[in-house]
């Protein structure tokens, strides 16, 4: 996970966004995912919420996304 955020911050991007995967029926992730909750849905757009049992802690992922987004904004507005 850390490598993903570091890599994203190393790129010369104008915009950046992160999301978590959603296991769509027929996809490889759907076949691999365990404990898919087909009744659950996101409460808000771009919500960090796994719809299946994940090895990642949702709160930790939220914190890392927010921290990475903050660094990106700081760099963008500082002209770095």
C-alpha angles and dihedrals in degrees: 000000000000092000090055094054093043091049092050091051091050093060123092094242131159093201135021135190137172132200140167122247123260116210105232117196110265094025125116090243090055090053092048100040119096127206097018110186104215091179095057125089138175117275095209137016115277092012116165099232128136115221091200139040106287136188087226124083108238094217092049091050090049091051093048092048091049092047092048092047090051092052090047092051092047091051094044094052093041089055094241 
